[in-house]
Amino acid sequence: MTRLCATRIALLFLGFFLALVSCQGASSEDANGEVSAHKACDWHVLAANLSSRAHSDHDVQHHKLPLLPAYWISLAENTDRHAHMESTLKGYVTRHLGIGAHERVDAVKPGSPSYRIAKLEKPCGRNTEKDIAIILSHLTAMHRAVNAKDDSQYALIVEDDVYFPVSVDFRKVVESAPSDFGILQLVTTNSEALHTLFDDYSIHSHGSKLWTRSLWTDVTKNKKATLYWGAIGYIVNKKVIKGFIEDVIDVDDKGNLNFKIINSFNKNACTRTKERPCILANCLFSDSYLYAGG
């Protein structure tokens, strides 16, 4: 499948109060816990404004959708993060969020056996091997989700420092979104985007619309970063992203994942094919690349 101008969904409802403790900045992000320069923003104010609209503990909804399986990305040695994720993804809060079974996905590190690049086109000179490794980690999680033998069409993918400050059943968000969405982004800490989303949610749609569609070309006012940065948490529609994952990942006879990471800014020279799965995106950062691809 070819996507010359890939779109993604940024959630109006979750985009505010799930602005979490670390995220991708204008130049890089760290799936293993390094705090970006954009961490400090006023998400807690928006969280307070929205928390009254979230489901209360007694407002349990019944859904046709099964619980969403969750995949969390973390290095094997980050045992403190493992404990955090086990705590976060278990218990009553987890059930209220509509999350079911969960499993860890080993984060990819530059130079590790899982850092297997079959093809790489990197027009943005500031991208590092670490940036690429984070993309590979997320693609690995997506690949596992797409190939899982479960009864859910959707899956939650998070990094290991995710935190859910209020309770919202993710299945309700999925049900409100277009049926052909690829990725529902749950998190951004860009204050420029937060205020825009909040105004749209609270004023224009009066809380009735839980998502907004955005283009890969949506950038900050200074043109230096993706407007809705952050890949710390998102929901994937496995049926929709399956083609993307099959194009960018080749699996050898030993089960190793080999990645073809092709990025371009020129839509006339970028078509996603199995041989050259080109993705139009603002550099090779996990958020911009994944959301454009998915």
C-alpha positions in Angstrom: 0.0 0.0 0.0 1.3 3.5 -0.9 0.7 6.5 1.4 1.9 9.7 -0.1 0.5 11.9 2.7 0.1 9.7 5.7 -2.3 11.0 8.4 -2.4 10.2 12.0 -4.8 10.8 14.9 -4.0 13.0 17.9 -6.5 12.5 20.7 -8.2 15.6 22.0 -9.3 14.0 25.2 -6.2 12.1 26.2 -3.7 14.5 24.6 -3.9 16.8 27.6 -3.9 14.9 30.8 -1.7 12.1 29.6 1.2 14.5 29.1 3.6 12.4 31.0 6.8 12.8 32.9 9.2 12.4 29.9 8.8 12.7 26.2 10.5 13.3 22.9 12.0 16.8 22.4 12.8 18.7 19.3 16.1 16.8 18.8 15.8 13.4 20.5 13.9 11.2 22.9 14.9 8.4 25.1 12.7 5.4 25.5 14.7 4.4 28.6 14.1 7.4 30.8 16.3 10.4 29.9 14.3 13.5 30.4 13.9 15.8 27.4 14.2 19.6 27.4 10.5 19.7 26.7 9.5 17.9 29.9 8.6 21.0 31.8 5.2 22.2 30.5 1.9 23.0 32.1 0.2 19.7 31.5 -0.8 19.4 35.2 -3.1 22.4 34.8 -4.9 20.9 31.9 -5.0 17.6 33.8 -6.9 19.3 36.6 -9.3 20.9 34.2 -10.1 17.6 32.5 -10.0 15.2 35.5 -13.6 16.1 36.4 -14.7 14.9 33.0 -13.0 11.5 33.3 -14.9 8.5 34.4 -15.3 8.2 38.2 -14.5 4.9 39.9 -18.2 4.2 39.8 -18.7 5.0 36.2 -17.7 1.6 34.7 -18.6 1.3 31.1 -19.6 -1.9 29.2 -17.9 -2.3 25.8 -18.1 -4.6 22.8 -14.4 -4.4 22.4 -12.2 -6.8 24.4 -9.5 -5.5 26.7 -6.5 -4.0 24.9 -3.3 -6.0 25.2 -0.4 -3.8 26.2 3.3 -3.9 25.2 5.8 -1.9 27.1 9.3 -1.1 25.9 12.2 -1.4 28.3 15.8 -2.5 28.6 16.3 -5.8 30.4 18.6 -4.1 33.0 16.1 -1.4 33.9 14.5 -3.4 36.7 13.2 -0.3 38.5 11.2 0.5 35.4 9.9 -3.0 35.3 8.5 -2.7 38.8 6.9 0.6 37.8 5.2 -0.9 34.7 4.0 -4.0 36.6 2.4 -1.6 39.1 1.0 0.7 36.5 -0.5 -2.1 34.3 -2.1 -4.1 37.1 -4.9 -3.6 39.5 -8.2 -1.7 39.4 -6.9 1.3 37.6 -5.7 -0.9 34.8 -9.0 -2.6 34.4 -10.8 0.7 34.4 -8.5 1.8 31.5 -9.5 -1.2 29.5 -6.1 -2.8 29.4 -5.8 -6.5 29.5 -2.7 -8.7 29.3 0.7 -7.0 29.0 4.3 -7.9 28.2 7.7 -6.3 28.0 9.4 -5.7 24.7 13.2 -5.5 25.0 14.4 -2.1 23.9 16.9 -2.0 21.0 20.3 -0.5 21.7 22.8 0.7 19.1 25.4 -2.1 18.5 23.2 -4.8 20.1 22.2 -8.0 18.1 18.7 -6.6 17.6 20.0 -3.5 16.0 19.8 -4.9 12.5 19.5 -2.4 9.7 19.0 -3.8 6.2 18.5 -0.4 4.6 18.8 3.1 5.9 18.1 6.5 4.2 18.5 9.3 6.7 18.3 12.7 5.1 18.2 14.5 8.4 21.8 14.8 9.6 20.9 15.3 13.2 19.5 11.9 13.7 21.7 9.6 15.7 22.0 5.8 16.1 20.1 6.2 19.4 17.2 7.9 17.5 17.1 4.9 15.1 17.3 2.4 18.0 14.2 4.0 19.6 12.3 3.6 16.2 13.4 0.0 16.0 12.2 -0.6 19.6 8.7 0.7 18.7 8.6 -1.2 15.4 9.5 -4.4 17.4 6.6 -3.8 19.7 4.3 -3.2 16.8 5.5 -6.3 15.1 4.7 -8.3 18.2 1.3 -6.8 18.5 0.4 -7.4 14.9 1.4 -11.0 15.1 -0.1 -11.8 18.5 -2.7 -14.5 18.7 -5.3 -12.6 20.6 -8.9 -11.5 20.0 -8.2 -7.7 20.0 -7.9 -5.7 16.8 -6.1 -3.0 18.8 -3.1 -2.8 21.1 -1.6 -0.3 23.5 2.1 0.4 23.2 4.0 2.4 25.8 7.5 3.3 27.0 8.5 2.2 30.4 8.1 5.6 32.1 4.4 6.0 31.2 2.0 7.1 33.9 -1.8 7.4 33.7 -2.9 10.2 36.1 -6.6 9.8 35.5 -8.9 7.0 34.5 -10.3 6.8 31.0 -11.3 3.6 29.3 -9.2 3.5 26.1 -11.8 1.3 24.4 -14.2 4.3 24.5 -11.6 6.4 22.7 -11.1 3.7 20.1 -14.9 3.5 19.6 -15.1 7.2 19.0 -12.3 7.3 16.4 -12.7 6.6 12.7 -12.7 2.9 12.0 -9.8 3.1 9.7 -7.4 4.9 12.0 -3.8 3.5 12.1 -2.4 5.0 15.3 -4.1 7.0 18.1 -1.5 9.1 19.8 -2.3 9.4 23.5 0.5 11.7 24.7 2.1 15.1 23.9 3.8 17.6 26.2 4.2 20.3 23.7 2.5 23.3 25.3 1.8 24.8 21.9 -0.2 21.7 20.9 -1.8 21.2 24.3 -3.5 24.6 24.4 -4.8 24.2 20.8 -6.2 20.7 21.6 -7.7 21.9 24.8 -9.5 24.8 23.1 -10.8 22.5 20.4 -12.0 19.9 22.9 -13.6 22.2 25.5 -14.9 25.1 23.4 -15.6 24.0 19.8 -16.7 20.4 20.3 -17.9 20.7 23.9 -16.2 17.4 24.8 -18.1 15.4 22.2 -15.1 14.7 19.9 -12.2 12.7 21.4 -9.8 12.9 18.4 -8.4 15.2 15.7 -6.7 14.3 12.5 -3.3 15.7 11.8 -0.8 15.6 8.9 2.9 14.7 9.0 3.5 18.2 7.9 2.1 19.7 11.1 5.0 21.4 12.8 5.6 23.9 15.6 5.5 27.6 14.8 9.3 27.8 14.6 9.2 24.9 12.1 11.8 23.0 14.1 9.8 20.1 15.5 6.7 18.0 14.9 3.7 19.7 16.5 2.5 16.6 18.4 5.7 15.1 19.6 6.0 12.1 21.8 5.7 8.4 21.4 5.4 7.4 25.0 1.9 6.0 24.6 -0.4 5.2 21.7 -3.0 2.7 20.4 -2.5 0.8 17.2 -5.1 -0.6 14.9 -3.4 -3.9 14.0 -5.3 -4.4 10.7 -4.3 -1.0 9.4 -0.6 -1.0 10.4 0.0 -4.5 9.3 1.0 -3.5 5.8 3.4 -0.9 7.2 5.1 -3.3 9.5 5.4 -6.0 6.8 7.0 -3.5 4.5 9.6 -2.1 6.9 10.5 -5.4 8.6 11.9 -8.6 7.1 12.0 -11.7 9.2 14.8 -14.1 8.5 14.7 -17.9 8.9 16.1 -17.6 12.4 13.3 -15.2 13.4 15.5 -12.1 13.5 13.9 -8.8 12.6 15.7 -6.8 9.9 14.6 -3.2 9.4 14.4 -1.0 6.4 14.2 2.6 7.6 13.7 5.0 4.7 12.8 8.6 5.3 12.2 11.5 2.9 10.8 15.0 2.9 10.0 14.9 -0.9 6.6 13.4 -1.6 7.5 13.1 -5.3 10.4 10.8 -4.5 8.8 8.8 -1.7 6.5 5.8 -2.3 6.1 3.1 0.3 6.9 -0.3 -1.3 8.2 -3.5 0.1 11.6 -3.0 -1.6 11.9 0.7 -0.5 9.3 1.5 2.2 9.8 5.3 2.1 8.0 7.3 4.8 7.3 11.0 4.5 8.2 12.4 7.9 10.0 15.2 9.7 13.3 13.4 10.3 13.8 10.0 11.9 12.4 10.4 15.4 10.1 7.8 16.7 7.0 10.0 16.9 7.2 11.6 13.4 8.3 8.5 11.6 5.9 6.0 13.3 2.8 8.2 13.1 3.4 9.0 9.4 4.0 5.4 8.7 1.1 4.1 10.6 
